[in-house]
Amino acid sequence: MRTPIADFIRRYEKSGAVRFHMPGHKGKSFIGCEPSDITEIEGADFLYNPGGIIAESEANAAQLFGAQKTCYSTEGSSQCIRAMLYLALTEKHDNRPPVVVAARNVHKAYIYAAAMLDIETEWLFPKETNSLCSCEISAGQLETKLESLSAPPAAVYVTGVDYLGGMADIASLAEVCHRHDTILIVDNAHGAYLHFLPESLHPLDMGADICCDSAHKTFPVLTGGAYLHISKRLPESYCENAKAAMELFGSTSPSYLIMESLDLCNLYLSQGYSDRLKRCAEQTESVRQRLKENGWETEKSDPLRLTVRAPRSMTGYDIAGLLRKSGIECEYADRAFTVLMATPENSPSDFERLLSALGVNRLEYDEPAALPSAGAERAISVREAFFRPKETVSADSALGRICAAPAVSCPPAVPIAVSGEIIGEEALSLFRYYGIEKVDVVK
């Protein structure tokens, strides 16, 4: 598979051209990567109107993922989330209102998009959860919600893989969406690799219509590299407007370093990646079983994640600290969980070091405690709440106030209180649980 972006940049580096163009470093090394850091010079193509090397590279990615169209993002899945929702609104028909049905464990980027696009959200809540990250929604719940609406929504929006590794039942949810004449959008930021498993679990293959992947989370891609995928099930108009949607929310100076890493990743994925991924998933599962034998409890999760539940005598922060003493840094920790993410770039010795750091223990566990629902009464729209004057108050004094900016713990960047909602006792309880001390409220 060709790597047109990387090849062009290499040729330009070797040409010895005098750079009377941006960036200001002129290709001289200050941190080391500058020779490869270019802008839209002749032949370098344009990310939001590609017809050359970027178009070819994106077509390679689309072929790898089985998408009708794939667009690169150099600003992470956050840019893609905004673009996906914009497409849902602009492509909706029958004069449908700008309503999206969404599972509550959305990333805060969804809330920002809702403010900019003036989206009204109908929330779906789990029947019970022990984490803000998790929001298990059944096909039956979605069916009931869609039947309660006066018209089909512009889209249904769910998180494919949540921060703890919980996986949405995309196939069942997609079937309900399509039967009710709406599309399914999936934030698959944590699951780009799922397409390359022996049996694909990727949202596109499970029936999703539009989804995004953060390439940098599970592939060897620079931070900020992501994909927007359009399914072959959708009309061509979605593909025709995808670049305009991405440009609306993206910088006019996209990083060629990130695009080069996305381009090189295509070659990486085409050269035995599936076999390496299979071995890594098997290694991760083996470690999961050994942790259980050593006294630890882990959550059910996607194949490349180890979510360790904290025992009675520890918190997730304590486990993270224990790992840090052995030179191991986790992805995320809170009071109840510690999350570790693996890829084929982790060596077998990395896994052995992890097992050694946690050791063999006699640990006592309590039954997981259910957390209160994050739902609250909506007083004004998300957009109105964002654009009204606001003030910052202590979380304990926010009872009864209207949330201005989404109150989140980052990571996982899942809002406890959503802009426009009245902050209630349940939200206060979650603020305390996740250590949120300050909240922005409408004046």
Secondary structure as the mmCIF struct_conf table of DSSP 4:
data_model
#
loop_
_struct_conf.conf_type_id
_struct_conf.id
_struct_conf.beg_label_comp_id
_struct_conf.beg_label_asym_id
_struct_conf.beg_label_seq_id
_struct_conf.end_label_comp_id
_struct_conf.end_label_asym_id
_struct_conf.end_label_seq_id
HELX_RH_AL_P HELX_RH_AL_P1 PRO A 4 SER A 15
TURN_TY1_P TURN_TY1_P1 GLY A 16 GLY A 16
BEND BEND1 HIS A 21 PRO A 23
TURN_TY1_P TURN_TY1_P2 GLY A 24 GLY A 27
BEND BEND2 PHE A 30 GLY A 32
HELX_RH_3T_P HELX_RH_3T_P1 GLU A 34 SER A 36
BEND BEND3 GLU A 40 GLU A 40
TURN_TY1_P TURN_TY1_P3 GLU A 42 GLY A 43
BEND BEND4 ALA A 44 ALA A 44
TURN_TY1_P TURN_TY1_P4 LEU A 47 TYR A 48
BEND BEND5 ASN A 49 ASN A 49
BEND BEND6 GLY A 52 GLY A 52
HELX_RH_AL_P HELX_RH_AL_P2 ILE A 53 PHE A 65
TURN_TY1_P TURN_TY1_P5 GLY A 66 GLY A 66
BEND BEND7 GLN A 68 GLN A 68
STRN STRN1 LYS A 69 SER A 73
BEND BEND8 THR A 74 GLU A 75
HELX_RH_AL_P HELX_RH_AL_P3 GLY A 76 GLU A 91
TURN_TY1_P TURN_TY1_P6 ASP A 94 ASN A 95
BEND BEND9 PRO A 98 PRO A 98
STRN STRN2 VAL A 99 ALA A 103
BEND BEND10 ARG A 104 ARG A 104
HELX_RH_AL_P HELX_RH_AL_P4 LYS A 108 LEU A 117
TURN_TY1_P TURN_TY1_P7 ASP A 118 ASP A 118
STRN STRN3 GLU A 120 LEU A 124
BEND BEND11 LYS A 127 GLU A 128
BEND BEND12 ASN A 130 SER A 131
TURN_TY1_P TURN_TY1_P8 LEU A 132 CYS A 133
HELX_RH_AL_P HELX_RH_AL_P5 ALA A 139 SER A 148
BEND BEND13 LEU A 149 ALA A 151
BEND BEND14 ALA A 154 ALA A 154
STRN STRN4 ALA A 155 THR A 159
BEND BEND15 GLY A 160 GLY A 160
STRN STRN5 VAL A 161 VAL A 161
TURN_TY1_P TURN_TY1_P9 TYR A 163 LEU A 164
STRN STRN6 MET A 167 MET A 167
HELX_RH_AL_P HELX_RH_AL_P6 ILE A 170 ARG A 179
TURN_TY1_P TURN_TY1_P10 HIS A 180 ASP A 181
STRN STRN7 ILE A 183 ASP A 187
TURN_TY1_P TURN_TY1_P11 ALA A 189 HIS A 190
HELX_RH_3T_P HELX_RH_3T_P2 ALA A 192 PHE A 196
BEND BEND16 LEU A 197 GLU A 199
HELX_RH_AL_P HELX_RH_AL_P7 PRO A 203 MET A 206
TURN_TY1_P TURN_TY1_P12 GLY A 207 GLY A 207
BEND BEND17 ASP A 209 ASP A 209
STRN STRN8 ILE A 210 SER A 214
HELX_RH_AL_P HELX_RH_AL_P8 ALA A 215 THR A 218
BEND BEND18 PHE A 219 PRO A 220
TURN_TY1_P TURN_TY1_P13 THR A 223 GLY A 224
STRN STRN9 ALA A 226 ILE A 230
TURN_TY1_P TURN_TY1_P14 LYS A 232 ARG A 233
BEND BEND19 LEU A 234 LEU A 234
HELX_RH_AL_P HELX_RH_AL_P9 GLU A 236 LEU A 248
TURN_TY1_P TURN_TY1_P15 PHE A 249 PHE A 249
BEND BEND20 GLY A 250 GLY A 250
BEND BEND21 THR A 252 SER A 253
HELX_RH_AL_P HELX_RH_AL_P10 TYR A 256 SER A 270
BEND BEND22 GLN A 271 GLY A 272
HELX_RH_AL_P HELX_RH_AL_P11 TYR A 273 GLU A 293
TURN_TY1_P TURN_TY1_P16 ASN A 294 GLY A 295
STRN STRN10 GLU A 297 THR A 298
TURN_TY1_P TURN_TY1_P17 PRO A 303 LEU A 304
STRN STRN11 ARG A 305 ARG A 309
HELX_LH_PP_P HELX_LH_PP_P1 ALA A 310 ALA A 310
TURN_TY1_P TURN_TY1_P18 ARG A 312 SER A 313
HELX_RH_AL_P HELX_RH_AL_P12 GLY A 316 LYS A 325
TURN_TY1_P TURN_TY1_P19 SER A 326 GLY A 327
BEND BEND23 GLU A 331 GLU A 331
STRN STRN12 TYR A 332 ALA A 333
BEND BEND24 ARG A 335 ALA A 336
STRN STRN13 PHE A 337 MET A 341
TURN_TY1_P TURN_TY1_P20 PRO A 344 GLU A 345
BEND BEND25 ASN A 346 ASN A 346
HELX_RH_AL_P HELX_RH_AL_P13 PRO A 348 LEU A 358
HELX_LH_PP_P HELX_LH_PP_P2 ASP A 366 SER A 373
STRN STRN14 ARG A 378 ARG A 378
BEND BEND26 ILE A 380 ILE A 380
HELX_RH_AL_P HELX_RH_AL_P14 VAL A 382 PHE A 387
BEND BEND27 ARG A 388 ARG A 388
STRN STRN15 LYS A 390 SER A 394
HELX_RH_3T_P HELX_RH_3T_P3 ALA A 395 SER A 397
TURN_TY1_P TURN_TY1_P21 LEU A 399 GLY A 400
HELX_LH_PP_P HELX_LH_PP_P3 ARG A 401 ARG A 401
STRN STRN16 ILE A 402 CYS A 403
BEND BEND28 ALA A 405 ALA A 405
STRN STRN17 ALA A 407 SER A 409
TURN_TY1_P TURN_TY1_P22 CYS A 410 ALA A 413
STRN STRN18 VAL A 414 ALA A 417
TURN_TY1_P TURN_TY1_P23 SER A 419 GLY A 420
STRN STRN19 GLU A 421 ILE A 422
HELX_LH_PP_P HELX_LH_PP_P4 ILE A 423 ILE A 423
HELX_RH_AL_P HELX_RH_AL_P15 GLU A 425 TYR A 434
TURN_TY1_P TURN_TY1_P24 GLY A 435 GLY A 435
STRN STRN20 LYS A 438 VAL A 442
#
